[in-house]
Amino acid sequence: MTRSASFKGAGYVVPLLVVMFIAFNVPIAYMLGLSFWEKGGGFTLEHYAGLFKAPVYLRVLANTMRIALIATLANVLIGYPLALWMRGLGSRGRMVAVALVVLPFWVSLLVRTYAWIVVLGNGGLVNRGLQWLGLTDAPVAFLYNELGVTIGMANVLLPFLVLPLFAAMIRIDDRLLQAAASMGAPPRTIFWKVFFPLTLPALAAGTLLVFILCLGFYVTPAILGGGRVPMISNLLDTLINQIPRWEQASAISTLLLIATLLIFAAYRWFDRKASA
Amino acid sequence: MIGSPSWARRLLAAVGVFGLAFLTVPLLIVIPMSFSSARALTFPPPGLSLRWYDAFFGDARWMEAMGTSVIVALTSSVAALFLGGLAAYGLRRGAFAGRGWIEANFMAPLIVPTIIAAVALYLGLAKVGLLGSLFGLVLAHTILTVPLVIMVLGVALREFDIRIEQVAWSLGASWPYTMRKVVLPNLAPSVFAAWIFAFIGSFDEVIVTSFVAGELDTVPKKMFNELILQVNPIITAVATLLIAFTVLALAAVAFILGRAGKLQQTLS
C-alpha cells in the first residue's frame, strides 16, 4: 500500500463521480445559471420577477400547495391508523400487510395512476357501487378534476408514509405501554402521552417526505387532471416542451429545488430523531 | 392500546383494512379489466377475451417501444450496477475525505424532484445535441437508478465482514481475485437485488424519458402519451403485463435474498 491513507479507496468512486458530474451536476448548474442569465449576457433577476407578475404562475403555485396539503393530510389520516393496525397484527399478518404496502410501491406509477381511471370512471367500480346503493343516479365526476388528482396522489404516496411509521411503531417496546397501564393510565392517555409522542418524529419525517413528493408530482395530475388541474410540474412541461421559455422554466425549477432542499433538511432532522 | 374499548379496535381495523384496500384494489381491478371483451371500461367486464393482448402484441409501434425499453433498461441497469457497485465499495471500504458529501451527491437524483432532473437534463442534453438520442436516454437512466444500487449494496457491504477480505489478501490473493472469488460470491444475492431494482427503475421511468427521449418511444412514455389523449383499452393489457412483471421480479428478489437470509436486512 503506497497510497496515502487519506485517498484510500477513492479510486472506486471516481468513475461514478465523473459520470454524475457530467450528467447530473453540470446540467443542474447550467439550469441554475440559465435562470439568472439575460439574453445577450449578464446577470438578471428578471425571470424571477416575471413569475410574480403573471397571475397564472401564482395560481398554479396556489393550486399545487393546496393539492399537496390535502393529499398529505389524507395520507396521514389513512396512513397512521393503518400502520397502527399493522403493528397490532401477528407476525404472519404483519408480513402480508407489509407485502401489500410494498408491492404497489414498486408497481409502475403510471399503472397505479391508470388504475384510478378504471376504478373512478363513469362505468367504474366506485360509480357502479354508488348507483347500486342508490346514493346517486348520475355517475359522480371523480376524474379530470382536483378530487381525482388528490385521490391518485394520496394513493401513490401512501407507502412512503406507512413504511417508516410502521418501522418506528414496531420499535416501541410493549413493556413501556404495559408499565403505563399498570400505573393506572387509561388507554387514551397511554396512546396520547406515551405511544404517540414516540412516533412523532417518524410521522413528521414521513409527512415532510410525502409533501416534497407532492410538490414535484407530474404524471398523476397530468393524467387524472385531464389538463384541467395544472401543478408546478405540468407548468414546467408546458414551458419546456410546448412554448419554449427555458429561462422561466429554470427559474421555477430553481425555486422548487430550494424549497425541496429546505424541506428535505427538516426531513433528515426528524428522520435522525426517529431512528435514534 | 392496552385495554382499548372494542369499538376503538374495530374502528382501527376498519381504517386499516380500508387503507390496504385503497392501495391494492385498483391494481386488482385492472387485471380482470384487461381481459374484457368491451371497449368501454365498465366493471364488471361484460365478457372475456384476449383481444387487447392481441392488439398490443400485434402493434408494431408498441413492440418498437418495448424493444427500446428493454435495451435502455438493460444497458442503464448494467452501467448503474457497475458504477454504483464500485462506488458503494469505495464509500464503505475507503477512508478518504469527503465521503459523506460524495455519497449525498450520488443519492441526489433520488431526492431532487424528478421533474427538476428532467428539466435540467433536457437543457443539458439539448446544449450538447444529445436530445432524443439513445445514448442520452441511457445516460439519464443510469444517473437516476444509481442511487438504488448504492443503497442496496451499501447495506450489503456494511454487513459483510471486511476481515474476510483481509484474510484473502493476507493469503496472497490479488484484488481482482479477491473480488471474483470472495466478495462477489458473498454479495451475489444483493447484487442481483440491486440489478433488478435498477432495471425496474429504468423500465418504469416516464418523467425524464418523456422530456429527453424526443422521437424515441419507451413503453411508459407511449402509455403516458396515450393516456393524456384518450383511454385506450390496450393500456389495460399493458398495465396488467407491467404488474405481472413487477410481481415476478420482486418475487425473484425475495426468493434469492430469502434463501441467503438477507431479506430482512435489505427491506429495512
Boltz contact constraints between the chains, C-beta under 6 A:
constraints:
  - contact:
      token1: [A, 5]
      token2: [B, 95]
      max_distance: 6.0
  - contact:
      token1: [A, 6]
      token2: [B, 96]
      max_distance: 6.0
  - contact:
      token1: [A, 6]
      token2: [B, 97]
      max_distance: 6.0
  - contact:
      token1: [A, 7]
      token2: [B, 96]
      max_distance: 6.0
  - contact:
      token1: [A, 8]
      token2: [B, 94]
      max_distance: 6.0
  - contact:
      token1: [A, 8]
      token2: [B, 95]
      max_distance: 6.0
  - contact:
      token1: [A, 9]
      token2: [B, 90]
      max_distance: 6.0
  - contact:
      token1: [A, 9]
      token2: [B, 93]
      max_distance: 6.0
  - contact:
      token1: [A, 9]
      token2: [B, 94]
      max_distance: 6.0
  - contact:
      token1: [A, 10]
      token2: [B, 94]
      max_distance: 6.0
  - contact:
      token1: [A, 10]
      token2: [B, 96]
      max_distance: 6.0
  - contact:
      token1: [A, 12]
      token2: [B, 86]
      max_distance: 6.0
  - contact:
      token1: [A, 12]
      token2: [B, 89]
      max_distance: 6.0
  - contact:
      token1: [A, 12]
      token2: [B, 90]
      max_distance: 6.0
  - contact:
      token1: [A, 13]
      token2: [B, 87]
      max_distance: 6.0
  - contact:
      token1: [A, 13]
      token2: [B, 90]
      max_distance: 6.0
  - contact:
      token1: [A, 13]
      token2: [B, 102]
      max_distance: 6.0
  - contact:
      token1: [A, 15]
      token2: [B, 83]
      max_distance: 6.0
  - contact:
      token1: [A, 16]
      token2: [B, 83]
      max_distance: 6.0
  - contact:
      token1: [A, 16]
      token2: [B, 87]
      max_distance: 6.0
  - contact:
      token1: [A, 23]
      token2: [B, 139]
      max_distance: 6.0
  - contact:
      token1: [A, 23]
      token2: [B, 143]
      max_distance: 6.0
  - contact:
      token1: [A, 24]
      token2: [B, 143]
      max_distance: 6.0
  - contact:
      token1: [A, 27]
      token2: [B, 120]
      max_distance: 6.0
  - contact:
      token1: [A, 27]
      token2: [B, 121]
      max_distance: 6.0
  - contact:
      token1: [A, 27]
      token2: [B, 124]
      max_distance: 6.0
  - contact:
      token1: [A, 28]
      token2: [B, 120]
      max_distance: 6.0
  - contact:
      token1: [A, 30]
      token2: [B, 123]
      max_distance: 6.0
  - contact:
      token1: [A, 30]
      token2: [B, 124]
      max_distance: 6.0
  - contact:
      token1: [A, 31]
      token2: [B, 120]
      max_distance: 6.0
  - contact:
      token1: [A, 31]
      token2: [B, 123]
      max_distance: 6.0
  - contact:
      token1: [A, 78]
      token2: [B, 19]
      max_distance: 6.0
  - contact:
      token1: [A, 81]
      token2: [B, 12]
      max_distance: 6.0
  - contact:
      token1: [A, 81]
      token2: [B, 15]
      max_distance: 6.0
  - contact:
      token1: [A, 82]
      token2: [B, 16]
      max_distance: 6.0
  - contact:
      token1: [A, 82]
      token2: [B, 19]
      max_distance: 6.0
  - contact:
      token1: [A, 85]
      token2: [B, 12]
      max_distance: 6.0
  - contact:
      token1: [A, 85]
      token2: [B, 13]
      max_distance: 6.0
  - contact:
      token1: [A, 85]
      token2: [B, 16]
      max_distance: 6.0
  - contact:
      token1: [A, 100]
      token2: [B, 20]
      max_distance: 6.0
  - contact:
      token1: [A, 100]
      token2: [B, 24]
      max_distance: 6.0
  - contact:
      token1: [A, 104]
      token2: [B, 23]
      max_distance: 6.0
  - contact:
      token1: [A, 106]
      token2: [B, 246]
      max_distance: 6.0
  - contact:
      token1: [A, 106]
      token2: [B, 250]
      max_distance: 6.0
  - contact:
      token1: [A, 107]
      token2: [B, 243]
      max_distance: 6.0
  - contact:
      token1: [A, 107]
      token2: [B, 246]
      max_distance: 6.0
  - contact:
      token1: [A, 108]
      token2: [B, 204]
      max_distance: 6.0
  - contact:
      token1: [A, 108]
      token2: [B, 242]
      max_distance: 6.0
  - contact:
      token1: [A, 110]
      token2: [B, 206]
      max_distance: 6.0
  - contact:
      token1: [A, 110]
      token2: [B, 220]
      max_distance: 6.0
  - contact:
      token1: [A, 110]
      token2: [B, 223]
      max_distance: 6.0
  - contact:
      token1: [A, 110]
      token2: [B, 224]
      max_distance: 6.0
  - contact:
      token1: [A, 111]
      token2: [B, 239]
      max_distance: 6.0
  - contact:
      token1: [A, 111]
      token2: [B, 242]
      max_distance: 6.0
  - contact:
      token1: [A, 114]
      token2: [B, 239]
      max_distance: 6.0
  - contact:
      token1: [A, 115]
      token2: [B, 26]
      max_distance: 6.0
  - contact:
      token1: [A, 115]
      token2: [B, 27]
      max_distance: 6.0
  - contact:
      token1: [A, 115]
      token2: [B, 30]
      max_distance: 6.0
  - contact:
      token1: [A, 116]
      token2: [B, 26]
      max_distance: 6.0
  - contact:
      token1: [A, 117]
      token2: [B, 231]
      max_distance: 6.0
  - contact:
      token1: [A, 118]
      token2: [B, 29]
      max_distance: 6.0
  - contact:
      token1: [A, 118]
      token2: [B, 30]
      max_distance: 6.0
  - contact:
      token1: [A, 118]
      token2: [B, 33]
      max_distance: 6.0
  - contact:
      token1: [A, 118]
      token2: [B, 41]
      max_distance: 6.0
  - contact:
      token1: [A, 119]
      token2: [B, 26]
      max_distance: 6.0
  - contact:
      token1: [A, 119]
      token2: [B, 29]
      max_distance: 6.0
  - contact:
      token1: [A, 121]
      token2: [B, 41]
      max_distance: 6.0
  - contact:
      token1: [A, 123]
      token2: [B, 40]
      max_distance: 6.0
  - contact:
      token1: [A, 123]
      token2: [B, 41]
      max_distance: 6.0
  - contact:
      token1: [A, 123]
      token2: [B, 42]
      max_distance: 6.0
  - contact:
      token1: [A, 124]
      token2: [B, 43]
      max_distance: 6.0
  - contact:
      token1: [A, 125]
      token2: [B, 29]
      max_distance: 6.0
  - contact:
      token1: [A, 125]
      token2: [B, 43]
      max_distance: 6.0
  - contact:
      token1: [A, 128]
      token2: [B, 43]
      max_distance: 6.0
  - contact:
      token1: [A, 158]
      token2: [B, 23]
      max_distance: 6.0
  - contact:
      token1: [A, 177]
      token2: [B, 2]
      max_distance: 6.0
  - contact:
      token1: [A, 181]
      token2: [B, 2]
      max_distance: 6.0
  - contact:
      token1: [A, 187]
      token2: [B, 1]
      max_distance: 6.0
  - contact:
      token1: [A, 187]
      token2: [B, 3]
      max_distance: 6.0
  - contact:
      token1: [A, 187]
      token2: [B, 4]
      max_distance: 6.0
  - contact:
      token1: [A, 190]
      token2: [B, 1]
      max_distance: 6.0
  - contact:
      token1: [A, 191]
      token2: [B, 1]
      max_distance: 6.0
  - contact:
      token1: [A, 216]
      token2: [B, 113]
      max_distance: 6.0
  - contact:
      token1: [A, 216]
      token2: [B, 115]
      max_distance: 6.0
  - contact:
      token1: [A, 218]
      token2: [B, 115]
      max_distance: 6.0
  - contact:
      token1: [A, 218]
      token2: [B, 207]
      max_distance: 6.0
  - contact:
      token1: [A, 219]
      token2: [B, 206]
      max_distance: 6.0
  - contact:
      token1: [A, 223]
      token2: [B, 227]
      max_distance: 6.0
  - contact:
      token1: [A, 233]
      token2: [B, 115]
      max_distance: 6.0
  - contact:
      token1: [A, 236]
      token2: [B, 115]
      max_distance: 6.0
  - contact:
      token1: [A, 236]
      token2: [B, 119]
      max_distance: 6.0
  - contact:
      token1: [A, 240]
      token2: [B, 122]
      max_distance: 6.0
  - contact:
      token1: [A, 249]
      token2: [B, 119]
      max_distance: 6.0
  - contact:
      token1: [A, 253]
      token2: [B, 116]
      max_distance: 6.0
  - contact:
      token1: [A, 253]
      token2: [B, 119]
      max_distance: 6.0
  - contact:
      token1: [A, 257]
      token2: [B, 116]
      max_distance: 6.0
  - contact:
      token1: [A, 260]
      token2: [B, 113]
      max_distance: 6.0
  - contact:
      token1: [A, 264]
      token2: [B, 111]
      max_distance: 6.0
